[in-house]
Amino acid sequence: MPEPMRVQRALARAGIASRRKAEELITAGRVTVNGAVATVGQVVDPIGDKILVDGRRVGAPPKTVWMLLNKPTGVVTTRRDPGGRKTVFDLVEDHPGLTYVGRLDYLTEGALLLTTDGAAAHGLTHPSRGVERTYVATVRGDAIAAAREAMRGVELEDGVAHLSAATAHAIPGRRHYDFEVTLTEGRHHEVRRLCAALGLEVERLVRTTFGPVRLGSLPSGASRPLNKREADLLTSLVKQPPHGRHGTGQRGNR
């Protein structure tokens, strides 16, 4: 059963309009709740309340959608691209209100969550939540020394890159290393900037986990719905009190 929510969110979840456009409809007096003109921010019960837009009844929001996409390189994380490049929404079944949870940049691959729960998407990517994301970078350079240095914290131009405990290590290959790191923030290009600060040259970057959700063997470009356990764990992360260390931050691509 959908929980009480602000009326503009209820309209967006029902596929009537985007959150911003819904606010415009409300401000224009075109939305009523139980016969009274709605106000922006008003809390409603999407099932129990009678919500009308221009006199037409708004149905209850559909069931929340959660899915995992293995984003390929060369795909942009946006709804539309002015340059006509393929977007992540070209690779999945679309749903009203579907949005991504944390960007991956054009060249970065791997685990990208998508959901119709915009509030949860915002909560999971806010720095105050400290949700862990694990990345594996194929690098050239002294990755073993870099892993030791990373665990001590690396100063970037917008602050120290915070790592989770014991989550930076290097796996040697024939001509390169797999440098695995787990971060709890989502600053702009943070993993690539971290590697550059450590003297590592990144050849490939893959996000392998987002919170409790693992990429596993999902093929590149493929997607799957989250199971109930994964969705419940993500929802519980959003409901946890924010961590005190991060009040604000920049949430961007990797």
N, C-alpha and C positions, 0 to 999 in steps of 0.2 A: 504494500500500500504506500503511495507517495506520501512523504512527510510534508507538513506545512512549509510553505516557501513564499518568498516575495512574489507579488503578482506578475512583475515583469519576467521573472524566471519561469513562472508557470506558463506564460505565453510562449517563451522561447522553447521550453521543453515540449510544448504541444505542437511546435512547428509553425506557429502563427507568424513569427518574425524573430529577428535577432534580438538580443537583450536591449541593445541601444534603440532599435526601431520600436520595440515594445514600449520603452519608456516614452518615446515620442507619441505613440498612440494613447497612452495613459494621460500624458500632459494635455493632449488635445481633447480629452473628455470622451473618447470613443470607447472606453472600457468601463463596464459596470460590474460590480460584485454584489450579488443578492439585491439588485435593484438600485444600488447607490453608485454614484460615479467613483471610480477607483482613484487611488492616489499612488504615486511612485513610492515603492518601499512597503506598501501595505502587505501584510502577511495573510495568505489565503490557504484554504484546504482545497487542492485541485479537484478532489472528488466530491466533497460535501458542499462546497460553495458553488453558486450559479454564476459563472463568469461569462460575460457576453462581450464581443467585439463587434461594434456596429450592429448590435441587435442579434448577432448569431452566437449560439452557444459554443463555448470552447470545451472540447473533450478533455478527459484526464490525460496527463502526460503518459506516453508509452513507457514501458519498462526500460530502466536504465541499461544502456549498452556499454560494455567494456570489451575491448579487443586489443590484441597485440599484433603489431606489424613488424616484420623483419625488413626494415628500410634499406633499400639498395643505395649504393653510391650514385650520384647524378640525379637525385630526386630531391625536390625542395619541400621543406616542412612548412607549408602554407596552404591556405584555401585556394587562392588563385595566384598565378605568376604572370606579371606583365610581359615577361620575355617569352611566354609560351612553353616554358619547361614543364616536364611532368611533375606533378605534386603527389604527396602521399595519399590524397583523397582520390586520385586516379587508380589507386591500387586496392582500395577497400570498398565494400558495400557502404553506400552513404546512408545516413540517418539524420533526421531533423535534429539540429543542435550538436552534431558530432564535432568534437574538437580534439586536438592533440594535447598530450601531457608532457611538456618540455620539448623544446626543439632539438633536432639533430641537424647539423649543417649539411650543405650540399654534398660534401665528400665523405661524411661520416655515415657508417652503416649501423644496423643492429636494432635493438629493442626500442620500439616506439609505442607507447600506450595511446589509445584513442578512447574517448568516452563521450556520452551525451550529458554527463554530470559536470557542468562547467564549474560549479563551486568546488567539487573534489579535484578537478584538474588544477585549479588555482592553488588549493591547499597543498597538494602533493609537490608542487614546484616552488612553493614559497620557502626561502632560506630558513625561516624559523622552524620548519618541520624537520629539517635535517634528514630527509629521506635519502638513503644510500643509492648510488648508481655506480656500477662497476663497468670499467672500460678495459679493453685489451688493445694496446697500440703495438703494431709491428714497427720496430725502430732500429736505427743504426746508432751506435755510440755505446758508451759504458753504462749499460742499463743496470748492472748490479750496484755500482756506486750510486747511480741515480736513485735507485729504490731506497737505499739507506738515507740519502739526503732528503728524499721526499717525506720520509717518516718523521723527520725533524721539523717539517713545515717549510714551504717555499714562498718567498716574498714575490708577489706579482705586483703590477703597477696599481691594482685596485685592492690590495690587501693580501694577507697570507692565504694560500690554498690549504684548506683544512682537509686532512685525510682521516678516515676511520682507523681505529687501532689495527696495526699489523695487516694492512691491506695494500701494500705496495711491494711487488716482488717481480723479478725478472726470470724468464725462462729462456735459456739459450737455444738458438737454432744454428743452422749451417752458416749463414751470412748475416743474421740479424737476431734480435731478441724480441720476445713477446713481453711487453712491459704492462703488467696488470695493476690497475689502481682503482680504489674505491673512494669516491668523493661524496660529500654530503651537501654540496651546494651546486648551483647551476649557473655560474657566471659565464659571460660571453667567451666562447672558445677556450674554456678553462683548461681542458686536458691538453690541447695543442700548445697553449701558452706555458703550461706546466712543463711539458716535455722540452720545449725550446729553452726554458730557463735552466733545465737540467742538462742541456747540451745534447739532447737526443733529436734525431731526425725522424719524423713520423712518415712512414710509407703507407700505413693503413690504420684506420681507427674504427673499432667496433664497440658499441655498447652492448654488454652481455646480460645485464640485469637492471631492472628499475624497481627498487624496493623488493618486495617478495616475489616478483615476476621474473622468471628466467627465460632467456631466448631459446636455449636448448637447441634442438635440431631443426627448428622451423626454417624452411628454405628461404633464400633471399627473394624478396618481393611478395612472399606469402603472408597471410594473416590467419589468426584464429581467435575465437571468442575466449575470454578468460573463464576459468571454471569458478564455481561459487566460492571456493576457499580463497582463491586469489583476489576476487572482487571484495570479499568480506575483509581480508587483510588490508587492502588498500583503503577501504572505507574506515577501518579502525585507525589507520595512521592519520587520517584527516581529523578524526575526533579527538586525538591525543592533544594535550596542552602543548602550545608551541615551546620550543627550546629557548631559553633566555639569551643564548649567545648571539643569535641572529635576529635582529629586529627588522632590518631591511636588507635588501641585496639586489643584485642584478641577475635576472634569470634569462639566460640566453642560449645560444647554440654551442655545440662542441665541435 
